[in-house]
Structure formats: C-alpha cells, structure tokens
Amino acid sequence: MNFYTSIIAFLNANPMVMYLLTIWTVIWKGLALWKSAQRQEKIWFVVLLIVNTFGLLEILYLFVFSRYLKPAKEKKEEKEEKGTNLY
C-alpha cells in the first residue's frame, strides 16, 4: 500500500478529520485573504486564493510576511513622494 492510498483509506475511515481540516483551512484562508485585500497586495491575494497548503502559507503570511513587508499602498505613496522631490 503506498502513501497516498493509506491517506485516502484513513480519510474514508475518519471523515471528521476531513471536515476539521476544511474548517481549519477556510478560517485561515479567509483571514489571510482579508488582510491581503486590506493591504492592497494583489499578488499575495491571488497566491493565497489559488494555493492550498491547509493553512500553513496563510499562517505564515499573517504572522511573518505581512509584518515585515510594507503594504502596497505605502509603497505607492513612497514612489509618488520620490517623484515629486526632483529639486
């Protein structure tokens, strides 16, 4: 029996695990998508929407990446300020 077959057999025997994983994923994905939309980070929004990592990427985004990266709105304002300070 290979690895994938054993996972499928486990999930068939324990459907509650799949329900809990789905709820876990939806909660973290929702929080991460909301935060990336608020920060106007389109690339992160699309990546978080498409990639499914059972909440791992979403948790990393919320607690690591979003704290150290400037929001797109701030980056845009900095570019505009640099463009107006020609003299």
DAVENKA-V872221 format. One record per residue. N is the residue number from 1. RES is the residue in three letters. PHI is phi in whole degrees, 0 to 359 (none if undefined). OMEGA is omega in degrees with one decimal (* if undefined). Layout:
{{N/RES/PHI/OMEGA} {N/RES/PHI/OMEGA}}
This chain:
{{1/MET/none/-179.4} {2/ASN/274/-172.9} {3/PHE/299/-177.1} {4/TYR/293/178.2} {5/THR/295/179.6} {6/SER/291/176.5} {7/ILE/294/179.5} {8/ILE/297/178.3} {9/ALA/297/179.1} {10/PHE/297/-179.1} {11/LEU/293/175.7} {12/ASN/293/179.3} {13/ALA/283/-177.3} {14/ASN/230/-176.8} {15/PRO/294/179.9} {16/MET/296/177.9} {17/VAL/298/179.7} {18/MET/294/177.5} {19/TYR/297/179.2} {20/LEU/295/176.6} {21/LEU/297/179.3} {22/THR/295/179.1} {23/ILE/296/177.7} {24/TRP/304/-177.6} {25/THR/295/-177.8} {26/VAL/296/179.7} {27/ILE/297/-178.1} {28/TRP/294/179.4} {29/LYS/296/178.6} {30/GLY/299/178.8} {31/LEU/297/-178.5} {32/ALA/292/178.2} {33/LEU/295/178.9} {34/TRP/298/-178.5} {35/LYS/294/179.7} {36/SER/293/176.3} {37/ALA/291/178.2} {38/GLN/297/-179.7} {39/ARG/273/179.5} {40/GLN/57/178.3} {41/GLU/257/-173.5} {42/LYS/295/-178.5} {43/ILE/295/177.8} {44/TRP/298/-179.7} {45/PHE/300/-179.0} {46/VAL/294/179.7} {47/VAL/298/180.0} {48/LEU/295/179.5} {49/LEU/288/-173.6} {50/ILE/272/-172.9} {51/VAL/279/178.7} {52/ASN/247/-179.9} {53/THR/238/-179.3} {54/PHE/56/174.2} {55/GLY/92/-175.9} {56/LEU/292/178.9} {57/LEU/295/179.6} {58/GLU/296/178.7} {59/ILE/295/177.4} {60/LEU/298/179.4} {61/TYR/299/-176.3} {62/LEU/295/-171.6} {63/PHE/258/-178.6} {64/VAL/240/-171.1} {65/PHE/294/-176.1} {66/SER/289/178.8} {67/ARG/277/-175.3} {68/TYR/257/179.2} {69/LEU/260/176.3} {70/LYS/284/176.3} {71/PRO/297/-179.8} {72/ALA/301/180.0} {73/LYS/298/179.2} {74/GLU/293/178.5} {75/LYS/298/-179.8} {76/LYS/296/179.0} {77/GLU/296/178.2} {78/GLU/296/178.4} {79/LYS/297/-179.9} {80/GLU/295/178.6} {81/GLU/294/178.8} {82/LYS/294/179.9} {83/GLY/289/-178.4} {84/THR/273/-178.8} {85/ASN/266/-179.5} {86/LEU/279/-175.7} {87/TYR/251/*}}
